[in-house]
Amino acid sequence: MSKNWNELREGAGRVIDKISAEAVRLGDAASMKLKLEACRGRLNSEYATLGKLTYAKLNGGKDNAEQIDAAIKRITDLRLAEKEILRDIEEAKAEKEAAKEAEKSLGNK
């Protein structure tokens, strides 16, 4: 009886471990997607700012070259951040696929 109970407890423990690992992966994926959307929102805002500054310069002759340069730098920084987040998402997908493949190969043995 105790042997069956120990086997059941160990099996339940493995299931809980798998569920926990998957929950962490899903949480990480959701977090990365939120970061990506936030980055893209800031990027769109900076593009709008750059457009307004450029319009003011071209139509009103306003001397705002420093502000335009600062907006371009912020856009460049945000585009780099976006690329990093996208790379992290792709790496996480590749890790998830590798884990699935490893699990399949262990299951087939």
TITI-425971 format. One record per atom (N, C-alpha, C, O): residue number from 1; residue in three letters; atom name; z, x, y. Coordinates in pm, whole numbers. Layout:
BEGIN
+-----+------+------+--------+--------+--------+
: pos : code : site :      w :      u :      v :
+-----+------+------+--------+--------+--------+
: NUM :  ALA :   CA :      Z :      X :      Y :
...
+-----+------+------+--------+--------+--------+
***
This chain:
BEGIN
+-----+------+------+--------+--------+--------+
: pos : code : site :      w :      u :      v :
+-----+------+------+--------+--------+--------+
:   1 :  MET :    N :      0 :     82 :   -120 :
:   1 :  MET :   CA :      0 :      0 :      0 :
:   1 :  MET :    C :      0 :     86 :    126 :
:   1 :  MET :    O :    -76 :     60 :    219 :
:   2 :  SER :    N :     85 :    190 :    129 :
:   2 :  SER :   CA :     91 :    275 :    247 :
:   2 :  SER :    C :    -37 :    355 :    264 :
:   2 :  SER :    O :    -77 :    385 :    377 :
:   3 :  LYS :    N :   -102 :    390 :    152 :
:   3 :  LYS :   CA :   -229 :    462 :    161 :
:   3 :  LYS :    C :   -334 :    374 :    229 :
:   3 :  LYS :    O :   -407 :    422 :    316 :
:   4 :  ASN :    N :   -342 :    248 :    190 :
:   4 :  ASN :   CA :   -437 :    156 :    253 :
:   4 :  ASN :    C :   -406 :    138 :    401 :
:   4 :  ASN :    O :   -496 :    131 :    485 :
:   5 :  TRP :    N :   -278 :    131 :    432 :
:   5 :  TRP :   CA :   -237 :    113 :    571 :
:   5 :  TRP :    C :   -278 :    236 :    653 :
:   5 :  TRP :    O :   -328 :    221 :    765 :
:   6 :  ASN :    N :   -257 :    355 :    600 :
:   6 :  ASN :   CA :   -295 :    478 :    670 :
:   6 :  ASN :    C :   -445 :    485 :    690 :
:   6 :  ASN :    O :   -492 :    525 :    797 :
:   7 :  GLU :    N :   -522 :    447 :    589 :
:   7 :  GLU :   CA :   -668 :    447 :    601 :
:   7 :  GLU :    C :   -713 :    347 :    708 :
:   7 :  GLU :    O :   -802 :    377 :    788 :
:   8 :  LEU :    N :   -651 :    231 :    708 :
:   8 :  LEU :   CA :   -685 :    129 :    809 :
:   8 :  LEU :    C :   -651 :    179 :    948 :
:   8 :  LEU :    O :   -730 :    163 :   1042 :
:   9 :  ARG :    N :   -533 :    241 :    962 :
:   9 :  ARG :   CA :   -491 :    292 :   1093 :
:   9 :  ARG :    C :   -585 :    404 :   1140 :
:   9 :  ARG :    O :   -622 :    407 :   1258 :
:  10 :  GLU :    N :   -624 :    494 :   1050 :
:  10 :  GLU :   CA :   -715 :    602 :   1087 :
:  10 :  GLU :    C :   -852 :    547 :   1125 :
:  10 :  GLU :    O :   -914 :    594 :   1221 :
:  11 :  GLY :    N :   -900 :    449 :   1049 :
:  11 :  GLY :   CA :  -1029 :    387 :   1082 :
:  11 :  GLY :    C :  -1025 :    319 :   1217 :
:  11 :  GLY :    O :  -1119 :    329 :   1295 :
:  12 :  ALA :    N :   -916 :    248 :   1245 :
:  12 :  ALA :   CA :   -901 :    181 :   1375 :
:  12 :  ALA :    C :   -896 :    285 :   1486 :
:  12 :  ALA :    O :   -952 :    264 :   1594 :
:  13 :  GLY :    N :   -830 :    396 :   1460 :
:  13 :  GLY :   CA :   -822 :    503 :   1560 :
:  13 :  GLY :    C :   -959 :    560 :   1593 :
:  13 :  GLY :    O :   -988 :    588 :   1709 :
:  14 :  ARG :    N :  -1044 :    578 :   1490 :
:  14 :  ARG :   CA :  -1180 :    629 :   1514 :
:  14 :  ARG :    C :  -1262 :    529 :   1595 :
:  14 :  ARG :    O :  -1339 :    568 :   1683 :
:  15 :  VAL :    N :  -1246 :    400 :   1565 :
:  15 :  VAL :   CA :  -1319 :    297 :   1639 :
:  15 :  VAL :    C :  -1275 :    297 :   1786 :
:  15 :  VAL :    O :  -1358 :    289 :   1876 :
:  16 :  ILE :    N :  -1146 :    306 :   1808 :
:  16 :  ILE :   CA :  -1094 :    307 :   1945 :
:  16 :  ILE :    C :  -1144 :    430 :   2020 :
:  16 :  ILE :    O :  -1178 :    422 :   2137 :
:  17 :  ASP :    N :  -1148 :    544 :   1952 :
:  17 :  ASP :   CA :  -1200 :    666 :   2015 :
:  17 :  ASP :    C :  -1345 :    649 :   2056 :
:  17 :  ASP :    O :  -1384 :    689 :   2166 :
:  18 :  LYS :    N :  -1426 :    590 :   1969 :
:  18 :  LYS :   CA :  -1568 :    567 :   2000 :
:  18 :  LYS :    C :  -1583 :    472 :   2118 :
:  18 :  LYS :    O :  -1664 :    495 :   2207 :
:  19 :  ILE :    N :  -1504 :    364 :   2118 :
:  19 :  ILE :   CA :  -1510 :    267 :   2227 :
:  19 :  ILE :    C :  -1468 :    332 :   2358 :
:  19 :  ILE :    O :  -1531 :    310 :   2462 :
:  20 :  SER :    N :  -1364 :    413 :   2354 :
:  20 :  SER :   CA :  -1317 :    481 :   2475 :
:  20 :  SER :    C :  -1423 :    576 :   2529 :
:  20 :  SER :    O :  -1448 :    580 :   2650 :
:  21 :  ALA :    N :  -1485 :    652 :   2440 :
:  21 :  ALA :   CA :  -1589 :    747 :   2483 :
:  21 :  ALA :    C :  -1706 :    673 :   2546 :
:  21 :  ALA :    O :  -1761 :    718 :   2647 :
:  22 :  GLU :    N :  -1746 :    561 :   2487 :
:  22 :  GLU :   CA :  -1858 :    484 :   2542 :
:  22 :  GLU :    C :  -1820 :    424 :   2677 :
:  22 :  GLU :    O :  -1903 :    420 :   2767 :
:  23 :  ALA :    N :  -1697 :    378 :   2691 :
:  23 :  ALA :   CA :  -1652 :    322 :   2819 :
:  23 :  ALA :    C :  -1655 :    427 :   2929 :
:  23 :  ALA :    O :  -1694 :    398 :   3042 :
:  24 :  VAL :    N :  -1615 :    550 :   2896 :
:  24 :  VAL :   CA :  -1619 :    658 :   2994 :
:  24 :  VAL :    C :  -1764 :    687 :   3033 :
:  24 :  VAL :    O :  -1794 :    705 :   3151 :
:  25 :  ARG :    N :  -1854 :    690 :   2933 :
:  25 :  ARG :   CA :  -1996 :    715 :   2964 :
:  25 :  ARG :    C :  -2053 :    605 :   3053 :
:  25 :  ARG :    O :  -2126 :    634 :   3148 :
:  26 :  LEU :    N :  -2020 :    480 :   3023 :
:  26 :  LEU :   CA :  -2070 :    370 :   3104 :
:  26 :  LEU :    C :  -2014 :    377 :   3245 :
:  26 :  LEU :    O :  -2085 :    352 :   3342 :
:  27 :  GLY :    N :  -1886 :    412 :   3256 :
:  27 :  GLY :   CA :  -1825 :    426 :   3388 :
:  27 :  GLY :    C :  -1889 :    536 :   3468 :
:  27 :  GLY :    O :  -1913 :    521 :   3588 :
:  28 :  ASP :    N :  -1918 :    649 :   3403 :
:  28 :  ASP :   CA :  -1985 :    760 :   3471 :
:  28 :  ASP :    C :  -2124 :    718 :   3518 :
:  28 :  ASP :    O :  -2163 :    750 :   3630 :
:  29 :  ALA :    N :  -2197 :    648 :   3434 :
:  29 :  ALA :   CA :  -2332 :    604 :   3471 :
:  29 :  ALA :    C :  -2326 :    508 :   3590 :
:  29 :  ALA :    O :  -2405 :    520 :   3683 :
:  30 :  ALA :    N :  -2232 :    415 :   3587 :
:  30 :  ALA :   CA :  -2219 :    321 :   3698 :
:  30 :  ALA :    C :  -2180 :    393 :   3826 :
:  30 :  ALA :    O :  -2231 :    361 :   3934 :
:  31 :  SER :    N :  -2091 :    490 :   3814 :
:  31 :  SER :   CA :  -2048 :    568 :   3930 :
:  31 :  SER :    C :  -2166 :    646 :   3990 :
:  31 :  SER :    O :  -2182 :    649 :   4112 :
:  32 :  MET :    N :  -2247 :    707 :   3904 :
:  32 :  MET :   CA :  -2362 :    783 :   3953 :
:  32 :  MET :    C :  -2463 :    691 :   4021 :
:  32 :  MET :    O :  -2523 :    727 :   4123 :
:  33 :  LYS :    N :  -2483 :    572 :   3965 :
:  33 :  LYS :   CA :  -2577 :    479 :   4026 :
:  33 :  LYS :    C :  -2527 :    431 :   4161 :
:  33 :  LYS :    O :  -2606 :    413 :   4254 :
:  34 :  LEU :    N :  -2395 :    409 :   4174 :
:  34 :  LEU :   CA :  -2339 :    371 :   4303 :
:  34 :  LEU :    C :  -2355 :    483 :   4405 :
:  34 :  LEU :    O :  -2387 :    457 :   4521 :
:  35 :  LYS :    N :  -2331 :    607 :   4362 :
:  35 :  LYS :   CA :  -2349 :    721 :   4452 :
:  35 :  LYS :    C :  -2494 :    730 :   4498 :
:  35 :  LYS :    O :  -2522 :    757 :   4615 :
:  36 :  LEU :    N :  -2587 :    706 :   4405 :
:  36 :  LEU :   CA :  -2729 :    711 :   4439 :
:  36 :  LEU :    C :  -2764 :    605 :   4542 :
:  36 :  LEU :    O :  -2833 :    633 :   4640 :
:  37 :  GLU :    N :  -2717 :    485 :   4521 :
:  37 :  GLU :   CA :  -2747 :    376 :   4615 :
:  37 :  GLU :    C :  -2684 :    402 :   4752 :
:  37 :  GLU :    O :  -2745 :    372 :   4855 :
:  38 :  ALA :    N :  -2562 :    456 :   4754 :
:  38 :  ALA :   CA :  -2498 :    489 :   4881 :
:  38 :  ALA :    C :  -2576 :    597 :   4954 :
:  38 :  ALA :    O :  -2595 :    590 :   5075 :
:  39 :  CYS :    N :  -2620 :    698 :   4880 :
:  39 :  CYS :   CA :  -2699 :    806 :   4939 :
:  39 :  CYS :    C :  -2829 :    752 :   4996 :
:  39 :  CYS :    O :  -2869 :    788 :   5107 :
:  40 :  ARG :    N :  -2895 :    666 :   4921 :
:  40 :  ARG :   CA :  -3021 :    608 :   4968 :
:  40 :  ARG :    C :  -3000 :    519 :   5090 :
:  40 :  ARG :    O :  -3087 :    513 :   5178 :
:  41 :  GLY :    N :  -2888 :    450 :   5097 :
:  41 :  GLY :   CA :  -2856 :    369 :   5214 :
:  41 :  GLY :    C :  -2839 :    456 :   5338 :
:  41 :  GLY :    O :  -2891 :    423 :   5445 :
:  42 :  ARG :    N :  -2766 :    566 :   5323 :
:  42 :  ARG :   CA :  -2748 :    659 :   5436 :
:  42 :  ARG :    C :  -2881 :    722 :   5475 :
:  42 :  ARG :    O :  -2908 :    743 :   5593 :
:  43 :  LEU :    N :  -2963 :    752 :   5375 :
:  43 :  LEU :   CA :  -3094 :    811 :   5402 :
:  43 :  LEU :    C :  -3180 :    714 :   5483 :
:  43 :  LEU :    O :  -3244 :    755 :   5580 :
:  44 :  ASN :    N :  -3182 :    588 :   5445 :
:  44 :  ASN :   CA :  -3258 :    488 :   5520 :
:  44 :  ASN :    C :  -3207 :    476 :   5663 :
:  44 :  ASN :    O :  -3285 :    460 :   5756 :
:  45 :  SER :    N :  -3076 :    483 :   5680 :
:  45 :  SER :   CA :  -3018 :    476 :   5813 :
:  45 :  SER :    C :  -3061 :    594 :   5899 :
:  45 :  SER :    O :  -3093 :    579 :   6017 :
:  46 :  GLU :    N :  -3062 :    712 :   5838 :
:  46 :  GLU :   CA :  -3106 :    831 :   5912 :
:  46 :  GLU :    C :  -3254 :    826 :   5947 :
:  46 :  GLU :    O :  -3294 :    869 :   6055 :
:  47 :  TYR :    N :  -3336 :    772 :   5856 :
:  47 :  TYR :   CA :  -3478 :    755 :   5889 :
:  47 :  TYR :    C :  -3494 :    661 :   6008 :
:  47 :  TYR :    O :  -3578 :    684 :   6095 :
:  48 :  ALA :    N :  -3415 :    555 :   6011 :
:  48 :  ALA :   CA :  -3422 :    460 :   6123 :
:  48 :  ALA :    C :  -3380 :    530 :   6253 :
:  48 :  ALA :    O :  -3442 :    510 :   6357 :
:  49 :  THR :    N :  -3276 :    610 :   6245 :
:  49 :  THR :   CA :  -3231 :    684 :   6364 :
:  49 :  THR :    C :  -3340 :    779 :   6412 :
:  49 :  THR :    O :  -3368 :    787 :   6532 :
:  50 :  LEU :    N :  -3401 :    851 :   6319 :
:  50 :  LEU :   CA :  -3510 :    942 :   6355 :
:  50 :  LEU :    C :  -3625 :    866 :   6420 :
:  50 :  LEU :    O :  -3683 :    912 :   6518 :
:  51 :  GLY :    N :  -3658 :    752 :   6365 :
:  51 :  GLY :   CA :  -3766 :    671 :   6424 :
:  51 :  GLY :    C :  -3735 :    628 :   6566 :
:  51 :  GLY :    O :  -3822 :    635 :   6653 :
:  52 :  LYS :    N :  -3614 :    585 :   6590 :
:  52 :  LYS :   CA :  -3574 :    543 :   6725 :
:  52 :  LYS :    C :  -3577 :    660 :   6822 :
:  52 :  LYS :    O :  -3624 :    647 :   6936 :
:  53 :  LEU :    N :  -3528 :    776 :   6777 :
:  53 :  LEU :   CA :  -3529 :    894 :   6863 :
:  53 :  LEU :    C :  -3672 :    938 :   6895 :
:  53 :  LEU :    O :  -3704 :    972 :   7009 :
:  54 :  THR :    N :  -3757 :    936 :   6794 :
:  54 :  THR :   CA :  -3897 :    975 :   6814 :
:  54 :  THR :    C :  -3968 :    877 :   6906 :
:  54 :  THR :    O :  -4045 :    919 :   6993 :
:  55 :  TYR :    N :  -3942 :    749 :   6889 :
:  55 :  TYR :   CA :  -4001 :    647 :   6975 :
:  55 :  TYR :    C :  -3959 :    670 :   7121 :
:  55 :  TYR :    O :  -4042 :    665 :   7211 :
:  56 :  ALA :    N :  -3829 :    697 :   7142 :
:  56 :  ALA :   CA :  -3779 :    720 :   7278 :
:  56 :  ALA :    C :  -3845 :    843 :   7340 :
:  56 :  ALA :    O :  -3875 :    845 :   7459 :
:  57 :  LYS :    N :  -3866 :    944 :   7258 :
:  57 :  LYS :   CA :  -3928 :   1067 :   7309 :
:  57 :  LYS :    C :  -4076 :   1043 :   7344 :
:  57 :  LYS :    O :  -4123 :   1086 :   7449 :
:  58 :  LEU :    N :  -4148 :    974 :   7255 :
:  58 :  LEU :   CA :  -4291 :    955 :   7277 :
:  58 :  LEU :    C :  -4321 :    852 :   7385 :
:  58 :  LEU :    O :  -4416 :    869 :   7461 :
:  59 :  ASN :    N :  -4242 :    748 :   7393 :
:  59 :  ASN :   CA :  -4270 :    643 :   7491 :
:  59 :  ASN :    C :  -4201 :    664 :   7624 :
:  59 :  ASN :    O :  -4254 :    623 :   7728 :
:  60 :  GLY :    N :  -4087 :    726 :   7624 :
:  60 :  GLY :   CA :  -4014 :    742 :   7750 :
:  60 :  GLY :    C :  -4006 :    885 :   7796 :
:  60 :  GLY :    O :  -3954 :    913 :   7904 :
:  61 :  GLY :    N :  -4057 :    975 :   7717 :
:  61 :  GLY :   CA :  -4051 :   1116 :   7753 :
:  61 :  GLY :    C :  -3909 :   1170 :   7752 :
:  61 :  GLY :    O :  -3881 :   1271 :   7816 :
:  62 :  LYS :    N :  -3820 :   1103 :   7681 :
:  62 :  LYS :   CA :  -3681 :   1144 :   7677 :
:  62 :  LYS :    C :  -3668 :   1280 :   7607 :
:  62 :  LYS :    O :  -3731 :   1304 :   7504 :
:  63 :  ASP :    N :  -3587 :   1367 :   7666 :
:  63 :  ASP :   CA :  -3566 :   1499 :   7607 :
:  63 :  ASP :    C :  -3451 :   1491 :   7506 :
:  63 :  ASP :    O :  -3334 :   1510 :   7541 :
:  64 :  ASN :    N :  -3485 :   1462 :   7381 :
:  64 :  ASN :   CA :  -3384 :   1447 :   7277 :
:  64 :  ASN :    C :  -3418 :   1531 :   7153 :
:  64 :  ASN :    O :  -3391 :   1492 :   7040 :
:  65 :  ALA :    N :  -3478 :   1646 :   7178 :
:  65 :  ALA :   CA :  -3521 :   1732 :   7068 :
:  65 :  ALA :    C :  -3404 :   1775 :   6980 :
:  65 :  ALA :    O :  -3418 :   1785 :   6858 :
:  66 :  GLU :    N :  -3288 :   1801 :   7041 :
:  66 :  GLU :   CA :  -3171 :   1842 :   6963 :
:  66 :  GLU :    C :  -3125 :   1729 :   6870 :
:  66 :  GLU :    O :  -3088 :   1753 :   6755 :
:  67 :  GLN :    N :  -3129 :   1607 :   6922 :
:  67 :  GLN :   CA :  -3089 :   1493 :   6839 :
:  67 :  GLN :    C :  -3188 :   1472 :   6725 :
:  67 :  GLN :    O :  -3149 :   1439 :   6612 :
:  68 :  ILE :    N :  -3316 :   1490 :   6755 :
:  68 :  ILE :   CA :  -3419 :   1477 :   6651 :
:  68 :  ILE :    C :  -3399 :   1584 :   6544 :
:  68 :  ILE :    O :  -3406 :   1555 :   6425 :
:  69 :  ASP :    N :  -3374 :   1708 :   6586 :
:  69 :  ASP :   CA :  -3351 :   1816 :   6491 :
:  69 :  ASP :    C :  -3229 :   1787 :   6403 :
:  69 :  ASP :    O :  -3231 :   1812 :   6282 :
:  70 :  ALA :    N :  -3123 :   1733 :   6464 :
:  70 :  ALA :   CA :  -3001 :   1701 :   6388 :
:  70 :  ALA :    C :  -3029 :   1590 :   6286 :
:  70 :  ALA :    O :  -2980 :   1595 :   6173 :
:  71 :  ALA :    N :  -3109 :   1490 :   6325 :
:  71 :  ALA :   CA :  -3144 :   1381 :   6233 :
:  71 :  ALA :    C :  -3228 :   1434 :   6118 :
:  71 :  ALA :    O :  -3209 :   1393 :   6003 :
:  72 :  ILE :    N :  -3320 :   1523 :   6147 :
:  72 :  ILE :   CA :  -3403 :   1582 :   6042 :
:  72 :  ILE :    C :  -3317 :   1662 :   5945 :
:  72 :  ILE :    O :  -3340 :   1657 :   5824 :
:  73 :  LYS :    N :  -3219 :   1736 :   5995 :
:  73 :  LYS :   CA :  -3129 :   1813 :   5908 :
:  73 :  LYS :    C :  -3048 :   1719 :   5819 :
:  73 :  LYS :    O :  -3033 :   1744 :   5700 :
:  74 :  ARG :    N :  -2998 :   1611 :   5876 :
:  74 :  ARG :   CA :  -2921 :   1515 :   5795 :
:  74 :  ARG :    C :  -3008 :   1454 :   5687 :
:  74 :  ARG :    O :  -2964 :   1435 :   5573 :
:  75 :  ILE :    N :  -3133 :   1423 :   5722 :
:  75 :  ILE :   CA :  -3227 :   1367 :   5622 :
:  75 :  ILE :    C :  -3253 :   1468 :   5511 :
:  75 :  ILE :    O :  -3253 :   1433 :   5393 :
:  76 :  THR :    N :  -3275 :   1592 :   5548 :
:  76 :  THR :   CA :  -3299 :   1697 :   5449 :
:  76 :  THR :    C :  -3180 :   1712 :   5355 :
:  76 :  THR :    O :  -3196 :   1722 :   5233 :
:  77 :  ASP :    N :  -3059 :   1712 :   5413 :
:  77 :  ASP :   CA :  -2938 :   1723 :   5332 :
:  77 :  ASP :    C :  -2924 :   1604 :   5238 :
:  77 :  ASP :    O :  -2889 :   1622 :   5121 :
:  78 :  LEU :    N :  -2951 :   1484 :   5287 :
:  78 :  LEU :   CA :  -2940 :   1365 :   5204 :
:  78 :  LEU :    C :  -3044 :   1363 :   5094 :
:  78 :  LEU :    O :  -3016 :   1319 :   4982 :
:  79 :  ARG :    N :  -3165 :   1411 :   5124 :
:  79 :  ARG :   CA :  -3269 :   1417 :   5019 :
:  79 :  ARG :    C :  -3229 :   1514 :   4908 :
:  79 :  ARG :    O :  -3255 :   1489 :   4791 :
:  80 :  LEU :    N :  -3166 :   1625 :   4946 :
:  80 :  LEU :   CA :  -3116 :   1719 :   4845 :
:  80 :  LEU :    C :  -3005 :   1655 :   4762 :
:  80 :  LEU :    O :  -3002 :   1672 :   4640 :
:  81 :  ALA :    N :  -2915 :   1583 :   4828 :
:  81 :  ALA :   CA :  -2807 :   1515 :   4755 :
:  81 :  ALA :    C :  -2865 :   1411 :   4660 :
:  81 :  ALA :    O :  -2818 :   1396 :   4547 :
:  82 :  GLU :    N :  -2968 :   1339 :   4705 :
:  82 :  GLU :   CA :  -3033 :   1238 :   4620 :
:  82 :  GLU :    C :  -3092 :   1304 :   4495 :
:  82 :  GLU :    O :  -3078 :   1252 :   4384 :
:  83 :  LYS :    N :  -3158 :   1418 :   4514 :
:  83 :  LYS :   CA :  -3217 :   1489 :   4400 :
:  83 :  LYS :    C :  -3109 :   1535 :   4303 :
:  83 :  LYS :    O :  -3129 :   1529 :   4181 :
:  84 :  GLU :    N :  -2996 :   1581 :   4354 :
:  84 :  GLU :   CA :  -2886 :   1624 :   4267 :
:  84 :  GLU :    C :  -2832 :   1507 :   4185 :
:  84 :  GLU :    O :  -2807 :   1521 :   4065 :
:  85 :  ILE :    N :  -2815 :   1394 :   4250 :
:  85 :  ILE :   CA :  -2764 :   1276 :   4180 :
:  85 :  ILE :    C :  -2863 :   1233 :   4072 :
:  85 :  ILE :    O :  -2824 :   1201 :   3960 :
:  86 :  LEU :    N :  -2991 :   1231 :   4106 :
:  86 :  LEU :   CA :  -3093 :   1194 :   4007 :
:  86 :  LEU :    C :  -3094 :   1292 :   3889 :
:  86 :  LEU :    O :  -3111 :   1251 :   3774 :
:  87 :  ARG :    N :  -3075 :   1420 :   3919 :
:  87 :  ARG :   CA :  -3068 :   1520 :   3811 :
:  87 :  ARG :    C :  -2946 :   1494 :   3723 :
:  87 :  ARG :    O :  -2954 :   1503 :   3600 :
:  88 :  ASP :    N :  -2833 :   1462 :   3785 :
:  88 :  ASP :   CA :  -2712 :   1432 :   3708 :
:  88 :  ASP :    C :  -2732 :   1310 :   3619 :
:  88 :  ASP :    O :  -2685 :   1308 :   3505 :
:  89 :  ILE :    N :  -2800 :   1210 :   3671 :
:  89 :  ILE :   CA :  -2828 :   1089 :   3592 :
:  89 :  ILE :    C :  -2916 :   1123 :   3473 :
:  89 :  ILE :    O :  -2890 :   1077 :   3362 :
:  90 :  GLU :    N :  -3019 :   1203 :   3494 :
:  90 :  GLU :   CA :  -3108 :   1243 :   3385 :
:  90 :  GLU :    C :  -3034 :   1326 :   3281 :
:  90 :  GLU :    O :  -3055 :   1310 :   3161 :
:  91 :  GLU :    N :  -2947 :   1415 :   3326 :
:  91 :  GLU :   CA :  -2868 :   1496 :   3232 :
:  91 :  GLU :    C :  -2777 :   1407 :   3149 :
:  91 :  GLU :    O :  -2762 :   1428 :   3028 :
:  92 :  ALA :    N :  -2715 :   1309 :   3213 :
:  92 :  ALA :   CA :  -2626 :   1216 :   3141 :
:  92 :  ALA :    C :  -2705 :   1135 :   3038 :
:  92 :  ALA :    O :  -2657 :   1111 :   2928 :
:  93 :  LYS :    N :  -2826 :   1093 :   3074 :
:  93 :  LYS :   CA :  -2911 :   1020 :   2980 :
:  93 :  LYS :    C :  -2947 :   1109 :   2861 :
:  93 :  LYS :    O :  -2943 :   1064 :   2746 :
:  94 :  ALA :    N :  -2982 :   1233 :   2889 :
:  94 :  ALA :   CA :  -3018 :   1326 :   2781 :
:  94 :  ALA :    C :  -2899 :   1351 :   2689 :
:  94 :  ALA :    O :  -2914 :   1356 :   2567 :
:  95 :  GLU :    N :  -2780 :   1366 :   2748 :
:  95 :  GLU :   CA :  -2660 :   1386 :   2666 :
:  95 :  GLU :    C :  -2633 :   1264 :   2579 :
:  95 :  GLU :    O :  -2596 :   1277 :   2462 :
:  96 :  LYS :    N :  -2652 :   1146 :   2636 :
:  96 :  LYS :   CA :  -2629 :   1023 :   2561 :
:  96 :  LYS :    C :  -2728 :   1012 :   2445 :
:  96 :  LYS :    O :  -2689 :    976 :   2334 :
:  97 :  GLU :    N :  -2854 :   1044 :   2471 :
:  97 :  GLU :   CA :  -2955 :   1041 :   2364 :
:  97 :  GLU :    C :  -2924 :   1144 :   2257 :
:  97 :  GLU :    O :  -2938 :   1116 :   2138 :
:  98 :  ALA :    N :  -2881 :   1263 :   2297 :
:  98 :  ALA :   CA :  -2847 :   1367 :   2200 :
:  98 :  ALA :    C :  -2728 :   1323 :   2114 :
:  98 :  ALA :    O :  -2725 :   1348 :   1993 :
:  99 :  ALA :    N :  -2631 :   1258 :   2177 :
:  99 :  ALA :   CA :  -2515 :   1209 :   2101 :
:  99 :  ALA :    C :  -2557 :   1101 :   2002 :
:  99 :  ALA :    O :  -2508 :   1098 :   1889 :
: 100 :  LYS :    N :  -2647 :   1013 :   2043 :
: 100 :  LYS :   CA :  -2697 :    909 :   1953 :
: 100 :  LYS :    C :  -2771 :    971 :   1834 :
: 100 :  LYS :    O :  -2751 :    930 :   1720 :
: 101 :  GLU :    N :  -2855 :   1069 :   1863 :
: 101 :  GLU :   CA :  -2930 :   1136 :   1757 :
: 101 :  GLU :    C :  -2835 :   1209 :   1661 :
: 101 :  GLU :    O :  -2854 :   1206 :   1539 :
: 102 :  ALA :    N :  -2734 :   1272 :   1716 :
: 102 :  ALA :   CA :  -2637 :   1343 :   1632 :
: 102 :  ALA :    C :  -2562 :   1244 :   1544 :
: 102 :  ALA :    O :  -2537 :   1271 :   1427 :
: 103 :  GLU :    N :  -2526 :   1131 :   1602 :
: 103 :  GLU :   CA :  -2455 :   1030 :   1526 :
: 103 :  GLU :    C :  -2544 :    973 :   1414 :
: 103 :  GLU :    O :  -2498 :    948 :   1302 :
: 104 :  LYS :    N :  -2672 :    954 :   1446 :
: 104 :  LYS :   CA :  -2766 :    905 :   1345 :
: 104 :  LYS :    C :  -2780 :   1006 :   1230 :
: 104 :  LYS :    O :  -2779 :    969 :   1113 :
: 105 :  SER :    N :  -2792 :   1133 :   1268 :
: 105 :  SER :   CA :  -2811 :   1234 :   1163 :
: 105 :  SER :    C :  -2685 :   1249 :   1078 :
: 105 :  SER :    O :  -2695 :   1277 :    958 :
: 106 :  LEU :    N :  -2569 :   1232 :   1137 :
: 106 :  LEU :   CA :  -2446 :   1237 :   1058 :
: 106 :  LEU :    C :  -2434 :   1114 :    968 :
: 106 :  LEU :    O :  -2381 :   1123 :    857 :
: 107 :  GLY :    N :  -2483 :   1001 :   1015 :
: 107 :  GLY :   CA :  -2478 :    878 :    938 :
: 107 :  GLY :    C :  -2575 :    879 :    821 :
: 107 :  GLY :    O :  -2552 :    811 :    721 :
: 108 :  ASN :    N :  -2683 :    955 :    834 :
: 108 :  ASN :   CA :  -2783 :    959 :    727 :
: 108 :  ASN :    C :  -2748 :   1058 :    617 :
: 108 :  ASN :    O :  -2814 :   1062 :    514 :
: 109 :  LYS :    N :  -2646 :   1138 :    638 :
: 109 :  LYS :   CA :  -2610 :   1240 :    536 :
: 109 :  LYS :    C :  -2519 :   1183 :    433 :
: 109 :  LYS :    O :  -2479 :   1254 :    341 :
+-----+------+------+--------+--------+--------+
***
